[in-house]
Amino acid sequence: MLLGEHSGQLFTIIWTILVTIALNKMNLVPKWVTWLAWISSAIYFCSQAELLATVIPGFPVWALAGFIGSTLWLIWLIIMGTRFMKIKIT
C-alpha cells in the first residue's frame, strides 16, 4: 500500500506542478488558478506524511491534509476542464 499510494499521489502532484508551469508560461490561465494549483499541490504533498506514518511510528501527520489537498486539487481540475471546454479550436 505504501509504495503504490505514495508514488501515485506523488506523480499526481508532480504532474499538476508541470502542467501549471506550462499553462502559466503560455498565459492560458489566470494567476488565481495557478495559485490554486500551487496551494493544492503543497497541501496534497503534506498528506504524504500520513502514508509515511504507517511505516515510521511517530511521524508528524496533519490529519486534514489529504482531504483539503485532494478537494482543492479536484476543484482545480474542474476549473481547468471547464476552461478548456470553452476554448474554440480553429
VENTAZI-V115020 format. One record per residue. PSI is psi as a letter, one per 20 degrees, with the letter a starting at -180 (* if undefined). OMEGA is omega in whole degrees, 0 to 359 (999 if undefined). D_LAST is the distance of its C-alpha to the last C-alpha in whole Angstrom. Layout:
# VENTAZI-V115020
PSI,OMEGA,D_LAST
PSI,OMEGA,D_LAST
This chain:
# VENTAZI-V115020
g,185,45
g,184,45
g,181,43
g,179,41
g,183,40
g,182,40
h,178,38
g,179,35
h,179,35
g,178,35
h,174,32
g,179,31
g,180,32
g,179,31
g,180,27
g,180,27
g,181,28
g,178,26
g,179,22
g,178,24
g,181,24
g,181,21
h,178,19
g,179,22
h,179,21
j,181,18
l,180,18
i,181,16
q,175,19
r,182,22
h,182,25
h,177,27
h,176,25
g,179,26
h,177,29
g,178,29
g,180,28
g,183,31
g,180,33
h,178,33
g,180,33
g,179,36
g,178,38
h,177,36
h,178,38
h,180,41
i,177,41
h,178,42
h,179,45
h,178,46
h,179,45
h,180,48
i,178,50
h,180,51
i,178,52
n,181,53
p,178,56
j,179,56
p,184,52
p,185,51
p,170,49
o,189,47
h,183,47
i,184,44
g,180,41
g,180,40
g,182,39
g,182,38
g,181,36
h,177,34
g,177,34
h,179,32
g,178,30
h,176,29
g,178,28
g,181,26
g,177,24
g,178,23
g,180,22
g,179,20
g,180,19
h,178,18
g,182,16
h,175,14
h,181,14
i,182,13
p,177,9
p,178,6
p,182,4
*,999,0
